[in-house]
Amino acid sequence: MEGNFIMSNDDRVLNARWIIPISSEPIHGGWIRTNGYRIVEIGRGRIPSAENLGDVAILPQLVNSHTHLEFSDCHCPIGKPGMPLARWIGEVVSTRANAAESSRDRAIESGLEELKLAGTCLAAEIATPPSNNDSSHKSRRYPESSAGHMSLVTFAEVLGLSDERADERFEAAMQHCSAYQSAGISPHAPYSTSWKTLGRSVDFLRDSVRPLAMHVAESPAERELLRSGTGPFAEILRDLGVWRDGLFPWGSDPLSELIDRLARAPSA
């Protein structure tokens, strides 16, 4: 088996109990050959002269496709298991309302370190601009370590049902995108972002060729709000003092219309 190898000085061969290729079935009792941080070959069986990692699994680095790093200081979950999403959103708003910017920055740095240590190579961060620790910032790469490098793409969060709040957040997102070439926008969710603001976001992203991220179809209560303007989300928005008459319902088939609108962005 070893005779088939043509190896350079940078190659490394590892035996492990499990190899997880992702693109194919897991391999029990296999090996992997790498060159730097690139996987160049995998196989079954044991290479006697290879480094034996023992009872472990080897898999590619991870991608976190949606995270809020400013919540990294939440050492206990917010809310209670089984509570309705709308009520949980209310708990989140009240819990985070008084978070200081300095503590937010520390939480972001802590979250970035956790991601690196967990083997994450790429993360999509939903950021509240101004965000001093954003690292999509010119695609900054973190120092090499045993976990390799990590890249971050940030999505400036836009939300607000009043025109004033929406305009403020949209302007902050524009400034964020002008500062950082790879950044995108995240119109938060249908229950927190008006149809008008969503349209502005999609138009900007289409023209500037940037990505979009959005929470969509998370619960039946969201669908009820969009279809009839009633239900748990209507109640929690009124409790929070952010309800605006005329914003809901969106129409008879709101989710299809929403997906059609999101599909106009370069990627969503």
Phi, psi and omega per residue, in radians:
M1 nan -0.745 -3.129
E2 -1.171 -0.463 -3.108
G3 -1.136 -0.322 3.140
N4 -1.387 -0.217 -3.067
F5 -1.368 2.351 2.863
I6 -2.015 1.786 -2.945
M7 -1.938 2.514 3.019
S8 -1.708 3.046 3.136
N9 -1.156 -0.358 -3.126
D10 -1.560 -0.081 -3.120
D11 -1.326 2.605 3.102
R12 -2.443 2.294 -3.133
V13 -2.013 2.295 -3.048
L14 -2.232 2.328 2.945
N15 -1.675 2.525 3.071
A16 -2.667 2.804 3.133
R17 -1.107 -0.680 3.133
W18 -2.295 2.415 2.940
I19 -2.018 2.199 -3.100
I20 -1.959 1.602 -3.078
P21 -1.228 -0.353 -3.055
I22 1.302 -0.826 -3.127
S23 -1.384 -0.116 3.097
S24 -2.624 3.128 -3.083
E25 -1.115 2.619 3.064
P26 -1.010 2.571 3.139
I27 -1.907 2.098 3.112
H28 -1.561 2.089 -3.122
G29 1.276 1.195 -3.075
G30 -2.304 -2.991 3.136
W31 -2.437 2.832 3.138
I32 -2.453 2.429 3.067
R33 -2.023 2.263 -3.137
T34 -2.127 2.735 3.000
N35 -2.278 1.859 -2.976
G36 1.145 -2.185 3.094
Y37 -1.770 0.274 -3.109
R38 -1.853 2.272 3.038
I39 -1.416 2.151 -3.073
V40 -1.958 -0.307 -3.112
E41 -2.889 2.527 3.021
I42 -2.374 2.776 3.129
G43 -2.887 3.019 3.111
R44 -1.650 2.799 3.109
G45 1.605 -3.018 -3.042
R46 -2.118 2.316 3.040
I47 -1.668 1.929 -3.012
P48 -0.969 -0.648 -3.073
S49 -1.547 -0.025 -3.098
A50 -1.348 2.830 3.056
E51 -1.264 2.163 -3.082
N52 -1.688 1.979 -3.132
L53 -1.487 -0.191 3.052
G54 1.436 -2.444 -2.988
D55 -1.460 1.160 -3.128
V56 -2.382 2.934 3.022
A57 -2.007 2.400 3.055
I58 -1.865 2.243 3.092
L59 -2.513 2.814 3.120
P60 -1.064 2.813 3.069
Q61 -1.064 2.768 -2.985
L62 -1.640 2.715 3.020
V63 -2.064 2.148 3.048
N64 -1.750 1.889 -2.973
S65 -1.490 -0.073 3.121
H66 -2.870 1.949 3.105
T67 -2.486 2.706 3.036
H68 -2.063 1.589 -3.017
L69 -1.126 -0.434 -3.140
E70 -1.190 -0.204 3.075
F71 -1.586 0.125 -3.053
S72 -1.175 -0.206 3.089
D73 -1.605 0.112 3.076
C74 -1.431 1.640 -3.077
H75 -1.363 -0.311 3.058
C76 -2.170 2.539 3.120
P77 -1.050 2.527 3.063
I78 -1.427 2.377 3.111
G79 1.448 -2.894 -3.096
K80 -2.218 2.602 3.115
P81 -0.990 2.356 3.065
G82 1.512 -0.063 -3.132
M83 -1.266 2.590 -3.135
P84 -1.043 2.570 -3.099
L85 -0.996 -0.752 -3.100
A86 -1.038 -0.738 3.123
R87 -1.212 -0.619 3.091
W88 -1.113 -0.701 3.095
I89 -1.022 -0.729 3.086
G90 -1.055 -0.705 3.096
E91 -1.105 -0.727 3.134
V92 -1.073 -0.819 -3.118
V93 -1.046 -0.812 -3.101
S94 -1.209 -0.598 -3.128
T95 -1.221 -0.671 -3.037
R96 -1.667 -0.035 -3.019
A97 -1.048 -0.605 -3.037
N98 -1.826 0.276 3.138
A99 -1.181 2.198 -3.134
A100 -1.333 2.643 -3.114
E101 -1.098 -0.631 -3.130
S102 -1.132 -0.730 3.115
S103 -1.217 -0.553 3.084
R104 -1.104 -0.754 3.125
D105 -1.080 -0.719 3.116
R106 -1.141 -0.677 3.132
A107 -1.117 -0.708 3.128
I108 -1.085 -0.797 3.125
E109 -1.095 -0.701 3.108
S110 -1.110 -0.736 3.122
G111 -1.126 -0.678 3.101
L112 -1.082 -0.718 3.138
E113 -1.152 -0.689 3.089
E114 -1.077 -0.748 3.134
L115 -1.070 -0.786 3.136
K116 -1.053 -0.819 -3.091
L117 -1.155 -0.433 3.135
A118 -1.471 -0.009 3.110
G119 1.535 0.425 3.134
T120 -1.485 2.315 3.127
C121 -1.836 -0.338 -3.101
L122 -2.632 2.352 3.118
A123 -2.396 2.534 3.019
A124 -1.796 1.965 -3.053
E125 -1.770 2.177 3.048
I126 -1.544 1.875 -2.939
A127 -1.892 2.601 3.017
T128 -1.761 1.762 -3.116
P129 -1.288 2.623 0.000
P130 -1.298 2.371 -3.103
S131 -2.150 1.821 -3.016
N132 -1.200 -0.362 -3.042
N133 -1.798 0.155 3.109
D134 -1.044 2.345 -3.132
S135 -2.066 0.127 2.930
S136 -1.185 -0.351 2.887
H137 -0.518 1.609 3.086
K138 0.944 0.596 3.053
S139 0.894 0.749 3.102
R140 -0.983 2.402 3.093
R141 -1.928 2.440 -3.121
Y142 -1.339 2.713 -3.089
P143 -0.978 2.566 3.117
E144 -1.043 2.463 3.107
S145 -2.619 -3.022 3.113
S146 -1.096 -0.374 3.127
A147 -1.630 0.104 -3.103
G148 1.387 -2.618 -3.140
H149 -1.906 2.947 3.096
M150 -2.412 2.393 3.084
S151 -2.014 2.644 -3.087
L152 -2.290 2.301 2.994
V153 -1.970 2.206 -3.074
T154 -1.791 2.518 3.058
F155 -2.076 1.962 3.128
A156 -1.193 2.115 -3.072
E157 -1.346 2.283 3.104
V158 -2.091 2.177 3.087
L159 -2.708 2.900 -3.126
G160 2.356 2.203 3.135
L161 -1.581 -0.354 3.031
S162 -1.495 2.635 3.121
D163 -1.058 -0.673 -3.094
E164 -1.111 -0.853 -3.131
R165 -1.146 -0.756 -3.132
A166 -1.104 -0.737 3.133
D167 -1.105 -0.710 -3.141
E168 -1.090 -0.811 -3.113
R169 -1.236 -0.603 3.122
F170 -1.185 -0.704 3.105
E171 -1.116 -0.722 3.092
A172 -1.091 -0.662 3.107
A173 -1.151 -0.672 3.099
M174 -1.086 -0.739 3.120
Q175 -1.127 -0.692 3.113
H176 -1.083 -0.803 -3.116
C177 -1.185 -0.593 3.116
S178 -1.208 -0.449 -3.139
A179 -1.475 -0.513 -3.000
Y180 -2.244 2.042 -2.934
Q181 -1.093 -0.619 -3.040
S182 -1.686 0.044 -3.077
A183 -1.253 2.696 3.053
G184 -2.185 -2.860 -3.123
I185 -2.231 2.534 3.047
S186 -2.151 1.645 2.913
P187 -1.115 2.022 -2.807
H188 -0.933 -1.100 -3.075
A189 -2.837 2.822 -3.131
P190 -1.048 -0.509 -3.120
Y191 -1.456 -0.123 -3.100
S192 -2.183 -0.055 -3.083
T193 -2.293 2.231 -3.101
S194 -1.273 2.771 3.099
W195 -1.046 -0.621 3.120
K196 -1.103 -0.816 -3.128
T197 -1.172 -0.660 3.082
L198 -1.044 -0.773 3.121
G199 -1.080 -0.748 3.093
R200 -1.055 -0.720 -3.121
S201 -1.139 -0.814 -3.127
V202 -1.106 -0.737 -3.136
D203 -1.081 -0.765 3.132
F204 -1.109 -0.794 -3.097
L205 -1.156 -0.656 3.102
R206 -1.109 -0.768 -3.101
D207 -1.244 -0.558 -3.095
S208 -1.751 0.027 3.111
V209 0.943 1.109 3.115
R210 -2.239 2.819 -3.101
P211 -1.496 2.828 3.132
L212 -2.240 2.512 3.039
A213 -2.312 2.427 -3.118
M214 -2.728 2.469 2.971
H215 -1.323 2.181 -3.127
V216 -2.432 2.412 3.035
A217 0.998 0.866 -3.123
E218 -1.464 -0.419 -3.092
S219 -2.774 2.744 3.040
P220 -1.026 -0.509 3.138
A221 -1.127 -0.597 3.077
E222 -1.137 -0.753 3.134
R223 -1.103 -0.680 3.112
E224 -1.116 -0.715 3.118
L225 -1.061 -0.815 -3.077
L226 -1.220 -0.554 -3.092
R227 -1.488 -0.641 -3.017
S228 -2.240 -0.173 -3.114
G229 1.287 0.349 -3.099
T230 -2.212 3.117 3.015
G231 1.759 -2.997 -3.048
P232 -1.012 -0.642 3.141
F233 -1.217 -0.657 3.068
A234 -1.064 -0.706 -3.141
E235 -1.143 -0.812 -3.075
I236 -1.209 -0.599 3.098
L237 -1.142 -0.640 3.069
R238 -1.198 -0.718 3.121
D239 -1.067 -0.635 -3.135
L240 -1.404 -0.143 3.130
G241 1.338 0.386 -3.098
V242 -1.996 0.043 3.130
W243 -1.095 2.439 3.067
R244 -2.281 2.173 3.105
D245 -1.105 2.483 3.072
G246 1.642 -0.180 -3.119
L247 -1.470 -0.487 3.139
F248 -2.273 2.603 0.018
P249 -1.350 2.985 3.134
W250 -1.599 -0.471 -3.093
G251 2.690 -3.085 -3.058
S252 -1.313 -0.482 -3.128
D253 -2.328 1.098 -2.949
P254 -1.144 -0.638 -3.087
L255 -1.198 -0.670 3.083
S256 -1.114 -0.737 3.106
E257 -1.126 -0.651 3.116
L258 -1.138 -0.799 3.138
I259 -1.101 -0.696 3.100
D260 -1.060 -0.709 3.125
R261 -1.163 -0.779 -3.136
L262 -1.105 -0.550 -3.118
A263 -1.152 -0.227 3.105
R264 -1.377 -0.275 3.087
A265 -1.288 2.678 3.135
P266 -0.992 -0.672 3.024
S267 -2.679 2.526 -3.046
A268 -2.566 nan nan
